[in-house]
Amino acid sequence: MEIVAKRVDPQIKIIPYQASWPATFSHVASSITSALGPQVIRLEHVGSTSVPGLDAKPICDILLEVSDPSKENLYIPALESLGFVHYFRQPKWHGHRFLAVDQADVEINLHVHRENCQVAAQFLTFRDFLRENAWARDEYAEAKRKAADSSNDEDGGRARYQMQKSAVLNRLKVQAITETPSPPCTGCVVG
């Protein structure tokens, strides 16, 4: 990972789902689309704030796919003009670039990846899995709350929070990716 700018590690807080989060995404997505034009291949609301009913950190995660993330001059200056700060790049991880901007009530995290990359597909699969499965959403919310409580009691911030919830997160991601939902069984005979 190549650090571009230093980021402050705030206290982790999990709050109930906010009905305003989809509108926040739409507003930011519109600004990004206007600023980048044809550079935008895909723009999706991902992460916990994209899942209705899921408690979350007040952070709107956005997935942006571009044809070649290494050509930063084609999109980073335009994003910086919108207030985004480029924090780091991970060229070996599907060209990932990470930018963020703080707004009044929510932080915006922008994950830039190469078009049609596996990581982007996994973001979307996991988001849709949580939207469709209340039990998974509830289990993940509980893991997030416990991780936040633990992370705020000691030093470590975001990294500790990620580590604390990783067992549940990884298990649910694997289930989301490998499990094909079956239609409800009506008229089945158990015997």
Backbone as JSON Lines, residues from 0, in Angstrom:
{"i":0,"aa":"M","n":[0.85,-1.18,0.0],"ca":[0.0,0.0,0.0],"c":[0.89,1.24,0.0]}
{"i":1,"aa":"E","n":[0.54,2.19,-0.82],"ca":[1.25,3.46,-0.9],"c":[0.39,4.54,-0.28]}
{"i":2,"aa":"I","n":[0.86,5.12,0.83],"ca":[0.12,6.18,1.52],"c":[0.34,7.49,0.76]}
{"i":3,"aa":"V","n":[-0.76,8.17,0.48],"ca":[-0.69,9.46,-0.21],"c":[-0.9,10.6,0.79]}
{"i":4,"aa":"A","n":[-1.81,10.41,1.74],"ca":[-2.1,11.42,2.76],"c":[-2.43,10.7,4.07]}
{"i":5,"aa":"K","n":[-2.14,11.33,5.2],"ca":[-2.42,10.75,6.51],"c":[-3.87,11.0,6.88]}
{"i":6,"aa":"R","n":[-4.47,9.98,7.48],"ca":[-5.88,10.07,7.85],"c":[-6.03,9.94,9.36]}
{"i":7,"aa":"V","n":[-6.86,10.79,9.95],"ca":[-7.14,10.72,11.38],"c":[-8.06,9.53,11.64]}
{"i":8,"aa":"D","n":[-7.8,8.81,12.71],"ca":[-8.56,7.62,13.07],"c":[-9.6,8.0,14.12]}
{"i":9,"aa":"P","n":[-10.84,8.3,13.72],"ca":[-11.84,8.74,14.69],"c":[-12.4,7.59,15.51]}
{"i":10,"aa":"Q","n":[-13.13,7.96,16.56],"ca":[-13.82,6.94,17.36],"c":[-14.87,6.26,16.48]}
{"i":11,"aa":"I","n":[-15.01,4.95,16.65],"ca":[-15.98,4.18,15.87],"c":[-17.33,4.27,16.55]}
{"i":12,"aa":"K","n":[-18.35,4.66,15.79],"ca":[-19.7,4.66,16.34],"c":[-20.64,4.0,15.35]}
{"i":13,"aa":"I","n":[-21.5,3.15,15.88],"ca":[-22.5,2.46,15.08],"c":[-23.84,3.08,15.43]}
{"i":14,"aa":"I","n":[-24.58,3.51,14.41],"ca":[-25.88,4.14,14.64],"c":[-26.95,3.38,13.87]}
{"i":15,"aa":"P","n":[-28.21,3.56,14.25],"ca":[-29.29,2.91,13.5],"c":[-29.32,3.4,12.05]}
{"i":16,"aa":"Y","n":[-29.81,2.54,11.17],"ca":[-29.94,2.88,9.75],"c":[-30.67,4.22,9.6]}
{"i":17,"aa":"Q","n":[-30.18,5.05,8.7],"ca":[-30.78,6.36,8.43],"c":[-31.41,6.35,7.04]}
{"i":18,"aa":"A","n":[-32.67,6.71,6.96],"ca":[-33.38,6.73,5.68],"c":[-32.76,7.72,4.7]}
{"i":19,"aa":"S","n":[-31.96,8.65,5.19],"ca":[-31.32,9.66,4.32],"c":[-30.1,9.13,3.57]}
{"i":20,"aa":"W","n":[-29.58,7.98,3.94],"ca":[-28.34,7.49,3.32],"c":[-28.45,7.25,1.82]}
{"i":21,"aa":"P","n":[-29.54,6.67,1.3],"ca":[-29.62,6.52,-0.16],"c":[-29.6,7.88,-0.9]}
{"i":22,"aa":"A","n":[-30.24,8.88,-0.31],"ca":[-30.24,10.21,-0.94],"c":[-28.84,10.82,-0.91]}
{"i":23,"aa":"T","n":[-28.11,10.58,0.18],"ca":[-26.72,11.05,0.26],"c":[-25.91,10.44,-0.87]}
{"i":24,"aa":"F","n":[-26.06,9.12,-1.05],"ca":[-25.35,8.46,-2.15],"c":[-25.74,9.07,-3.49]}
{"i":25,"aa":"S","n":[-27.03,9.24,-3.73],"ca":[-27.5,9.77,-5.03],"c":[-26.91,11.15,-5.31]}
{"i":26,"aa":"H","n":[-26.87,11.99,-4.29],"ca":[-26.32,13.34,-4.44],"c":[-24.83,13.29,-4.8]}
{"i":27,"aa":"V","n":[-24.08,12.49,-4.03],"ca":[-22.63,12.39,-4.28],"c":[-22.38,11.73,-5.63]}
{"i":28,"aa":"A","n":[-23.13,10.68,-5.95],"ca":[-22.97,9.98,-7.24],"c":[-23.21,10.93,-8.41]}
{"i":29,"aa":"S","n":[-24.21,11.78,-8.27],"ca":[-24.5,12.76,-9.32],"c":[-23.33,13.72,-9.51]}
{"i":30,"aa":"S","n":[-22.75,14.17,-8.4],"ca":[-21.59,15.08,-8.48],"c":[-20.4,14.39,-9.13]}
{"i":31,"aa":"I","n":[-20.16,13.13,-8.74],"ca":[-19.03,12.38,-9.31],"c":[-19.24,12.17,-10.81]}
{"i":32,"aa":"T","n":[-20.45,11.78,-11.18],"ca":[-20.75,11.54,-12.6],"c":[-20.58,12.82,-13.41]}
{"i":33,"aa":"S","n":[-21.04,13.94,-12.87],"ca":[-20.88,15.22,-13.57],"c":[-19.41,15.6,-13.71]}
{"i":34,"aa":"A","n":[-18.63,15.34,-12.67],"ca":[-17.21,15.72,-12.69],"c":[-16.37,14.82,-13.58]}
{"i":35,"aa":"L","n":[-16.71,13.53,-13.63],"ca":[-15.87,12.57,-14.35],"c":[-16.38,12.18,-15.73]}
{"i":36,"aa":"G","n":[-17.67,12.39,-15.97],"ca":[-18.24,12.06,-17.27],"c":[-17.97,10.62,-17.68]}
{"i":37,"aa":"P","n":[-17.4,10.41,-18.87],"ca":[-17.23,9.05,-19.4],"c":[-16.17,8.22,-18.65]}
{"i":38,"aa":"Q","n":[-15.43,8.82,-17.72],"ca":[-14.48,8.03,-16.92],"c":[-15.22,7.05,-16.01]}
{"i":39,"aa":"V","n":[-16.48,7.38,-15.67],"ca":[-17.28,6.52,-14.79],"c":[-17.81,5.34,-15.59]}
{"i":40,"aa":"I","n":[-17.37,4.15,-15.22],"ca":[-17.9,2.94,-15.84],"c":[-19.02,2.38,-14.97]}
{"i":41,"aa":"R","n":[-18.82,2.4,-13.67],"ca":[-19.86,1.96,-12.74],"c":[-19.69,2.75,-11.45]}
{"i":42,"aa":"L","n":[-20.82,3.09,-10.85],"ca":[-20.85,3.81,-9.59],"c":[-21.95,3.18,-8.75]}
{"i":43,"aa":"E","n":[-21.6,2.59,-7.61],"ca":[-22.57,1.85,-6.8],"c":[-22.42,2.22,-5.33]}
{"i":44,"aa":"H","n":[-23.55,2.25,-4.64],"ca":[-23.57,2.41,-3.19],"c":[-23.33,1.03,-2.59]}
{"i":45,"aa":"V","n":[-22.25,0.88,-1.84],"ca":[-21.91,-0.39,-1.2],"c":[-21.68,-0.13,0.29]}
{"i":46,"aa":"G","n":[-21.33,-1.16,1.03],"ca":[-21.09,-0.98,2.45],"c":[-22.39,-0.96,3.22]}
{"i":47,"aa":"S","n":[-22.28,-0.82,4.52],"ca":[-23.43,-0.97,5.41],"c":[-24.52,0.06,5.2]}
{"i":48,"aa":"T","n":[-24.16,1.29,4.82],"ca":[-25.21,2.3,4.63],"c":[-26.05,2.03,3.39]}
{"i":49,"aa":"S","n":[-25.64,1.06,2.57],"ca":[-26.43,0.71,1.38],"c":[-27.45,-0.39,1.65]}
{"i":50,"aa":"V","n":[-27.5,-0.86,2.91],"ca":[-28.38,-1.97,3.28],"c":[-29.47,-1.46,4.21]}
{"i":51,"aa":"P","n":[-30.7,-1.28,3.71],"ca":[-31.79,-0.81,4.58],"c":[-31.94,-1.69,5.81]}
{"i":52,"aa":"G","n":[-32.04,-1.03,6.96],"ca":[-32.24,-1.74,8.22],"c":[-30.97,-2.14,8.94]}
{"i":53,"aa":"L","n":[-29.81,-1.93,8.33],"ca":[-28.55,-2.34,8.95],"c":[-27.92,-1.18,9.71]}
{"i":54,"aa":"D","n":[-27.68,-1.38,11.01],"ca":[-26.96,-0.39,11.79],"c":[-25.57,-0.24,11.17]}
{"i":55,"aa":"A","n":[-25.03,0.98,11.2],"ca":[-23.77,1.22,10.5],"c":[-23.02,2.4,11.07]}
{"i":56,"aa":"K","n":[-21.73,2.47,10.73],"ca":[-21.0,3.7,10.95],"c":[-21.58,4.71,9.95]}
{"i":57,"aa":"P","n":[-21.65,5.99,10.3],"ca":[-22.18,6.97,9.34],"c":[-21.16,7.27,8.24]}
{"i":58,"aa":"I","n":[-20.9,6.23,7.43],"ca":[-19.94,6.31,6.33],"c":[-20.6,5.73,5.09]}
{"i":59,"aa":"C","n":[-20.7,6.53,4.06],"ca":[-21.28,6.08,2.79],"c":[-20.13,5.59,1.91]}
{"i":60,"aa":"D","n":[-20.06,4.26,1.74],"ca":[-19.03,3.68,0.87],"c":[-19.55,3.64,-0.56]}
{"i":61,"aa":"I","n":[-18.72,4.11,-1.47],"ca":[-19.08,4.15,-2.88],"c":[-18.01,3.41,-3.68]}
{"i":62,"aa":"L","n":[-18.47,2.56,-4.58],"ca":[-17.59,1.84,-5.5],"c":[-17.61,2.58,-6.83]}
{"i":63,"aa":"L","n":[-16.44,2.96,-7.3],"ca":[-16.28,3.6,-8.61],"c":[-15.38,2.71,-9.46]}
{"i":64,"aa":"E","n":[-15.88,2.28,-10.6],"ca":[-15.06,1.53,-11.54],"c":[-14.66,2.45,-12.69]}
{"i":65,"aa":"V","n":[-13.36,2.42,-12.99],"ca":[-12.81,3.16,-14.13],"c":[-12.01,2.17,-14.97]}
{"i":66,"aa":"S","n":[-11.69,2.55,-16.19],"ca":[-10.99,1.6,-17.07],"c":[-9.57,1.31,-16.59]}
{"i":67,"aa":"D","n":[-8.88,2.31,-16.07],"ca":[-7.5,2.1,-15.62],"c":[-7.21,3.02,-14.44]}
{"i":68,"aa":"P","n":[-7.31,2.49,-13.2],"ca":[-7.07,3.33,-12.02],"c":[-5.67,3.94,-11.96]}
{"i":69,"aa":"S","n":[-4.7,3.34,-12.65],"ca":[-3.34,3.89,-12.6],"c":[-3.24,5.23,-13.32]}
{"i":70,"aa":"K","n":[-4.2,5.55,-14.17],"ca":[-4.21,6.84,-14.88],"c":[-4.94,7.87,-14.01]}
{"i":71,"aa":"E","n":[-4.35,8.13,-12.84],"ca":[-4.96,8.99,-11.83],"c":[-5.26,10.39,-12.34]}
{"i":72,"aa":"N","n":[-4.47,10.88,-13.27],"ca":[-4.68,12.23,-13.79],"c":[-6.02,12.37,-14.5]}
{"i":73,"aa":"L","n":[-6.64,11.26,-14.88],"ca":[-7.93,11.31,-15.57],"c":[-9.12,11.45,-14.62]}
{"i":74,"aa":"Y","n":[-8.91,11.22,-13.33],"ca":[-10.05,11.28,-12.41],"c":[-9.74,11.89,-11.04]}
{"i":75,"aa":"I","n":[-8.52,11.76,-10.52],"ca":[-8.24,12.27,-9.17],"c":[-8.38,13.79,-9.09]}
{"i":76,"aa":"P","n":[-7.83,14.58,-10.0],"ca":[-8.01,16.04,-9.89],"c":[-9.49,16.45,-9.86]}
{"i":77,"aa":"A","n":[-10.31,15.81,-10.66],"ca":[-11.74,16.15,-10.67],"c":[-12.39,15.78,-9.34]}
{"i":78,"aa":"L","n":[-11.99,14.64,-8.76],"ca":[-12.54,14.25,-7.45],"c":[-12.04,15.19,-6.36]}
{"i":79,"aa":"E","n":[-10.79,15.61,-6.45],"ca":[-10.26,16.56,-5.47],"c":[-11.01,17.89,-5.56]}
{"i":80,"aa":"S","n":[-11.45,18.27,-6.75],"ca":[-12.22,19.52,-6.89],"c":[-13.57,19.42,-6.19]}
{"i":81,"aa":"L","n":[-14.02,18.18,-5.93],"ca":[-15.27,17.97,-5.18],"c":[-15.02,17.88,-3.67]}
{"i":82,"aa":"G","n":[-13.76,17.98,-3.26],"ca":[-13.41,17.93,-1.84],"c":[-12.81,16.61,-1.39]}
{"i":83,"aa":"F","n":[-12.73,15.63,-2.27],"ca":[-12.15,14.34,-1.9],"c":[-10.65,14.48,-1.67]}
{"i":84,"aa":"V","n":[-10.15,13.71,-0.7],"ca":[-8.72,13.62,-0.43],"c":[-8.28,12.21,-0.81]}
{"i":85,"aa":"H","n":[-7.2,12.11,-1.57],"ca":[-6.65,10.81,-1.98],"c":[-5.74,10.33,-0.85]}
{"i":86,"aa":"Y","n":[-6.15,9.25,-0.16],"ca":[-5.4,8.77,1.0],"c":[-4.39,7.67,0.67]}
{"i":87,"aa":"F","n":[-4.77,6.71,-0.16],"ca":[-3.81,5.66,-0.49],"c":[-4.17,4.96,-1.78]}
{"i":88,"aa":"R","n":[-3.17,4.23,-2.28],"ca":[-3.36,3.4,-3.48],"c":[-2.82,2.0,-3.17]}
{"i":89,"aa":"Q","n":[-3.48,1.01,-3.75],"ca":[-3.06,-0.39,-3.66],"c":[-3.05,-0.96,-5.08]}
{"i":90,"aa":"P","n":[-2.03,-0.63,-5.86],"ca":[-2.03,-1.01,-7.27],"c":[-2.14,-2.51,-7.52]}
{"i":91,"aa":"K","n":[-1.62,-3.32,-6.6],"ca":[-1.66,-4.77,-6.81],"c":[-2.99,-5.39,-6.4]}
{"i":92,"aa":"W","n":[-3.88,-4.61,-5.78],"ca":[-5.19,-5.11,-5.38],"c":[-6.24,-4.5,-6.32]}
{"i":93,"aa":"H","n":[-6.29,-4.98,-7.53],"ca":[-7.25,-4.55,-8.56],"c":[-7.19,-3.05,-8.82]}
{"i":94,"aa":"G","n":[-5.98,-2.48,-8.66],"ca":[-5.8,-1.07,-8.94],"c":[-6.44,-0.14,-7.93]}
{"i":95,"aa":"H","n":[-6.78,-0.63,-6.74],"ca":[-7.54,0.13,-5.75],"c":[-6.9,1.48,-5.41]}
{"i":96,"aa":"R","n":[-7.74,2.5,-5.44],"ca":[-7.41,3.83,-4.94],"c":[-8.49,4.16,-3.92]}
{"i":97,"aa":"F","n":[-8.09,4.84,-2.84],"ca":[-9.06,5.2,-1.8],"c":[-9.03,6.7,-1.58]}
{"i":98,"aa":"L","n":[-10.23,7.3,-1.66],"ca":[-10.4,8.72,-1.41],"c":[-11.55,8.89,-0.43]}
{"i":99,"aa":"A","n":[-11.59,10.01,0.26],"ca":[-12.69,10.26,1.19],"c":[-12.92,11.76,1.32]}
{"i":100,"aa":"V","n":[-14.12,12.08,1.76],"ca":[-14.49,13.46,2.06],"c":[-15.49,13.41,3.21]}
{"i":101,"aa":"D","n":[-15.37,14.34,4.14],"ca":[-16.32,14.43,5.24],"c":[-17.4,15.44,4.88]}
{"i":102,"aa":"Q","n":[-18.65,15.02,5.07],"ca":[-19.77,15.94,4.92],"c":[-20.36,16.17,6.3]}
{"i":103,"aa":"A","n":[-21.37,17.0,6.41],"ca":[-21.92,17.39,7.7],"c":[-22.3,16.19,8.57]}
{"i":104,"aa":"D","n":[-23.03,15.24,8.03],"ca":[-23.55,14.15,8.85],"c":[-23.03,12.78,8.47]}
{"i":105,"aa":"V","n":[-22.2,12.7,7.44],"ca":[-21.72,11.4,6.98],"c":[-20.37,11.57,6.28]}
{"i":106,"aa":"E","n":[-19.53,10.58,6.45],"ca":[-18.25,10.54,5.74],"c":[-18.48,9.77,4.44]}
{"i":107,"aa":"I","n":[-17.84,10.19,3.37],"ca":[-17.95,9.5,2.09],"c":[-16.61,8.83,1.8]}
{"i":108,"aa":"N","n":[-16.63,7.51,1.66],"ca":[-15.44,6.75,1.28],"c":[-15.62,6.29,-0.16]}
{"i":109,"aa":"L","n":[-14.64,6.6,-0.99],"ca":[-14.71,6.25,-2.4],"c":[-13.63,5.22,-2.72]}
{"i":110,"aa":"H","n":[-14.06,4.05,-3.15],"ca":[-13.17,2.95,-3.52],"c":[-13.13,2.87,-5.04]}
{"i":111,"aa":"V","n":[-11.99,3.17,-5.62],"ca":[-11.83,3.15,-7.07],"c":[-11.15,1.84,-7.46]}
{"i":112,"aa":"H","n":[-11.77,1.12,-8.38],"ca":[-11.23,-0.16,-8.86],"c":[-11.28,-0.2,-10.38]}
{"i":113,"aa":"R","n":[-10.52,-1.13,-10.92],"ca":[-10.53,-1.41,-12.35],"c":[-11.89,-1.99,-12.73]}
{"i":114,"aa":"E","n":[-12.34,-1.71,-13.92],"ca":[-13.65,-2.19,-14.37],"c":[-13.69,-3.72,-14.38]}
{"i":115,"aa":"N","n":[-14.85,-4.25,-13.99],"ca":[-15.11,-5.69,-13.97],"c":[-14.16,-6.48,-13.08]}
{"i":116,"aa":"C","n":[-13.67,-5.89,-12.01],"ca":[-12.77,-6.63,-11.14],"c":[-13.58,-7.47,-10.15]}
{"i":117,"aa":"Q","n":[-12.94,-8.52,-9.68],"ca":[-13.58,-9.47,-8.78],"c":[-14.01,-8.81,-7.47]}
{"i":118,"aa":"V","n":[-13.2,-7.91,-6.95],"ca":[-13.51,-7.25,-5.68],"c":[-14.82,-6.46,-5.8]}
{"i":119,"aa":"A","n":[-15.0,-5.76,-6.89],"ca":[-16.24,-5.0,-7.1],"c":[-17.44,-5.93,-7.11]}
{"i":120,"aa":"A","n":[-17.33,-7.04,-7.79],"ca":[-18.42,-8.02,-7.83],"c":[-18.72,-8.55,-6.43]}
{"i":121,"aa":"Q","n":[-17.69,-8.75,-5.62],"ca":[-17.9,-9.25,-4.26],"c":[-18.58,-8.2,-3.38]}
{"i":122,"aa":"F","n":[-18.21,-6.92,-3.55],"ca":[-18.9,-5.85,-2.82],"c":[-20.41,-5.93,-3.08]}
{"i":123,"aa":"L","n":[-20.76,-6.04,-4.35],"ca":[-22.17,-6.03,-4.75],"c":[-22.89,-7.3,-4.3]}
{"i":124,"aa":"T","n":[-22.24,-8.44,-4.4],"ca":[-22.84,-9.7,-3.96],"c":[-23.12,-9.66,-2.46]}
{"i":125,"aa":"F","n":[-22.16,-9.16,-1.69],"ca":[-22.34,-9.1,-0.24],"c":[-23.44,-8.11,0.13]}
{"i":126,"aa":"R","n":[-23.45,-6.95,-0.53],"ca":[-24.51,-5.97,-0.29],"c":[-25.88,-6.59,-0.54]}
{"i":127,"aa":"D","n":[-26.04,-7.24,-1.67],"ca":[-27.34,-7.83,-2.02],"c":[-27.72,-8.96,-1.08]}
{"i":128,"aa":"F","n":[-26.74,-9.74,-0.64],"ca":[-26.98,-10.83,0.32],"c":[-27.54,-10.26,1.62]}
{"i":129,"aa":"L","n":[-26.94,-9.18,2.12],"ca":[-27.42,-8.57,3.36],"c":[-28.8,-7.94,3.17]}
{"i":130,"aa":"R","n":[-29.06,-7.37,2.02],"ca":[-30.38,-6.79,1.75],"c":[-31.46,-7.86,1.76]}
{"i":131,"aa":"E","n":[-31.12,-9.06,1.3],"ca":[-32.11,-10.13,1.14],"c":[-32.24,-11.05,2.35]}
{"i":132,"aa":"N","n":[-31.32,-10.99,3.3],"ca":[-31.3,-11.94,4.41],"c":[-31.23,-11.22,5.75]}
{"i":133,"aa":"A","n":[-32.4,-11.07,6.39],"ca":[-32.46,-10.35,7.67],"c":[-31.59,-11.0,8.73]}
{"i":134,"aa":"W","n":[-31.54,-12.33,8.76],"ca":[-30.72,-13.01,9.78],"c":[-29.25,-12.63,9.63]}
{"i":135,"aa":"A","n":[-28.75,-12.53,8.4],"ca":[-27.35,-12.17,8.16],"c":[-27.12,-10.71,8.53]}
{"i":136,"aa":"R","n":[-28.07,-9.86,8.17],"ca":[-28.0,-8.43,8.5],"c":[-27.92,-8.26,10.02]}
{"i":137,"aa":"D","n":[-28.77,-8.99,10.76],"ca":[-28.78,-8.88,12.22],"c":[-27.48,-9.39,12.83]}
{"i":138,"aa":"E","n":[-26.98,-10.51,12.32],"ca":[-25.73,-11.07,12.84],"c":[-24.56,-10.12,12.58]}
{"i":139,"aa":"Y","n":[-24.54,-9.54,11.4],"ca":[-23.46,-8.61,11.06],"c":[-23.56,-7.35,11.92]}
{"i":140,"aa":"A","n":[-24.77,-6.85,12.13],"ca":[-24.95,-5.65,12.96],"c":[-24.44,-5.9,14.38]}
{"i":141,"aa":"E","n":[-24.74,-7.06,14.93],"ca":[-24.28,-7.4,16.28],"c":[-22.75,-7.45,16.33]}
{"i":142,"aa":"A","n":[-22.14,-8.07,15.34],"ca":[-20.67,-8.14,15.28],"c":[-20.07,-6.73,15.19]}
{"i":143,"aa":"K","n":[-20.7,-5.86,14.42],"ca":[-20.23,-4.48,14.27],"c":[-20.33,-3.72,15.59]}
{"i":144,"aa":"R","n":[-21.45,-3.88,16.3],"ca":[-21.61,-3.19,17.58],"c":[-20.55,-3.65,18.59]}
{"i":145,"aa":"K","n":[-20.35,-4.97,18.68],"ca":[-19.34,-5.5,19.61],"c":[-17.95,-5.02,19.23]}
{"i":146,"aa":"A","n":[-17.64,-5.02,17.95],"ca":[-16.33,-4.57,17.49],"c":[-16.12,-3.09,17.8]}
{"i":147,"aa":"A","n":[-17.15,-2.28,17.62],"ca":[-17.04,-0.85,17.91],"c":[-16.81,-0.63,19.4]}
{"i":148,"aa":"D","n":[-17.57,-1.33,20.23],"ca":[-17.4,-1.19,21.68],"c":[-15.98,-1.56,22.1]}
{"i":149,"aa":"S","n":[-15.49,-2.65,21.58],"ca":[-14.14,-3.13,21.9],"c":[-13.07,-2.18,21.37]}
{"i":150,"aa":"S","n":[-13.27,-1.66,20.19],"ca":[-12.28,-0.78,19.56],"c":[-12.18,0.56,20.25]}
{"i":151,"aa":"N","n":[-13.28,1.02,20.79],"ca":[-13.28,2.33,21.43],"c":[-12.77,2.26,22.86]}
{"i":152,"aa":"D","n":[-12.69,1.05,23.43],"ca":[-12.16,0.89,24.79],"c":[-10.64,0.92,24.81]}
{"i":153,"aa":"E","n":[-10.02,0.62,23.69],"ca":[-8.56,0.53,23.61],"c":[-8.07,1.29,22.38]}
{"i":154,"aa":"D","n":[-6.75,1.44,22.29],"ca":[-6.16,2.07,21.11],"c":[-6.32,1.14,19.91]}
{"i":155,"aa":"G","n":[-6.35,1.72,18.72],"ca":[-6.38,0.88,17.53],"c":[-7.36,1.34,16.48]}
{"i":156,"aa":"G","n":[-8.43,2.0,16.88],"ca":[-9.37,2.57,15.94],"c":[-9.88,1.64,14.87]}
{"i":157,"aa":"R","n":[-9.83,2.12,13.62],"ca":[-10.41,1.39,12.49],"c":[-9.8,0.01,12.3]}
{"i":158,"aa":"A","n":[-8.49,-0.1,12.42],"ca":[-7.84,-1.4,12.21],"c":[-8.34,-2.42,13.23]}
{"i":159,"aa":"R","n":[-8.45,-2.01,14.48],"ca":[-8.94,-2.92,15.52],"c":[-10.4,-3.27,15.27]}
{"i":160,"aa":"Y","n":[-11.19,-2.29,14.87],"ca":[-12.61,-2.54,14.55],"c":[-12.73,-3.58,13.44]}
{"i":161,"aa":"Q","n":[-11.96,-3.41,12.37],"ca":[-12.0,-4.37,11.25],"c":[-11.61,-5.77,11.72]}
{"i":162,"aa":"M","n":[-10.57,-5.85,12.53],"ca":[-10.11,-7.14,13.01],"c":[-11.16,-7.82,13.89]}
{"i":163,"aa":"Q","n":[-11.8,-7.04,14.76],"ca":[-12.78,-7.59,15.7],"c":[-14.0,-8.17,15.0]}
{"i":164,"aa":"K","n":[-14.41,-7.6,13.88],"ca":[-15.61,-8.1,13.19],"c":[-15.28,-9.05,12.05]}
{"i":165,"aa":"S","n":[-14.0,-9.29,11.8],"ca":[-13.59,-10.01,10.6],"c":[-14.08,-11.45,10.53]}
{"i":166,"aa":"A","n":[-14.17,-12.17,11.64],"ca":[-14.61,-13.57,11.58],"c":[-16.03,-13.66,11.05]}
{"i":167,"aa":"V","n":[-16.92,-12.83,11.58],"ca":[-18.31,-12.84,11.13],"c":[-18.4,-12.32,9.7]}
{"i":168,"aa":"L","n":[-17.72,-11.23,9.42],"ca":[-17.73,-10.65,8.07],"c":[-17.25,-11.66,7.03]}
{"i":169,"aa":"N","n":[-16.14,-12.3,7.29],"ca":[-15.59,-13.24,6.31],"c":[-16.5,-14.45,6.11]}
{"i":170,"aa":"R","n":[-17.07,-14.96,7.19],"ca":[-17.98,-16.1,7.06],"c":[-19.2,-15.73,6.24]}
{"i":171,"aa":"L","n":[-19.78,-14.55,6.5],"ca":[-20.96,-14.11,5.74],"c":[-20.61,-13.83,4.28]}
{"i":172,"aa":"K","n":[-19.43,-13.28,4.02],"ca":[-19.01,-13.04,2.63],"c":[-18.88,-14.35,1.87]}
{"i":173,"aa":"V","n":[-18.27,-15.34,2.5],"ca":[-18.14,-16.64,1.84],"c":[-19.51,-17.22,1.55]}
{"i":174,"aa":"Q","n":[-20.4,-17.11,2.53],"ca":[-21.76,-17.62,2.33],"c":[-22.46,-16.87,1.2]}
{"i":175,"aa":"A","n":[-22.3,-15.57,1.16],"ca":[-22.94,-14.77,0.11],"c":[-22.43,-15.16,-1.27]}
{"i":176,"aa":"I","n":[-21.14,-15.41,-1.37],"ca":[-20.53,-15.72,-2.66],"c":[-20.84,-17.14,-3.12]}
{"i":177,"aa":"T","n":[-20.86,-18.07,-2.18],"ca":[-21.01,-19.48,-2.56],"c":[-22.44,-19.99,-2.54]}
{"i":178,"aa":"E","n":[-23.3,-19.3,-1.82],"ca":[-24.67,-19.8,-1.67],"c":[-25.59,-19.22,-2.73]}
{"i":179,"aa":"T","n":[-26.27,-20.08,-3.42],"ca":[-27.29,-19.66,-4.36],"c":[-28.62,-19.79,-3.65]}
{"i":180,"aa":"P","n":[-29.32,-18.69,-3.43],"ca":[-30.59,-18.79,-2.71],"c":[-31.58,-19.7,-3.44]}
{"i":181,"aa":"S","n":[-32.23,-20.53,-2.68],"ca":[-33.27,-21.4,-3.22],"c":[-34.63,-20.76,-3.0]}
{"i":182,"aa":"P","n":[-35.57,-20.96,-3.91],"ca":[-36.91,-20.43,-3.68],"c":[-37.54,-21.13,-2.49]}
{"i":183,"aa":"P","n":[-38.49,-20.47,-1.82],"ca":[-39.14,-21.11,-0.68],"c":[-39.83,-22.4,-1.11]}
{"i":184,"aa":"C","n":[-39.77,-23.37,-0.24],"ca":[-40.38,-24.67,-0.53],"c":[-41.86,-24.63,-0.17]}
{"i":185,"aa":"T","n":[-42.7,-24.76,-1.18],"ca":[-44.14,-24.81,-0.92],"c":[-44.64,-26.18,-1.32]}
{"i":186,"aa":"G","n":[-45.34,-26.8,-0.43],"ca":[-45.89,-28.12,-0.73],"c":[-44.87,-29.24,-0.64]}
{"i":187,"aa":"C","n":[-43.72,-28.97,0.03],"ca":[-42.71,-30.02,0.17],"c":[-43.18,-31.05,1.19]}
{"i":188,"aa":"V","n":[-42.8,-32.27,0.95],"ca":[-43.11,-33.35,1.88],"c":[-41.82,-33.73,2.57]}
{"i":189,"aa":"V","n":[-41.81,-33.61,3.89],"ca":[-40.63,-33.99,4.65],"c":[-40.88,-35.37,5.21]}
{"i":190,"aa":"G","n":[-40.0,-36.27,5.02],"ca":[-40.27,-37.6,5.52],"c":[-39.09,-38.38,5.57]}
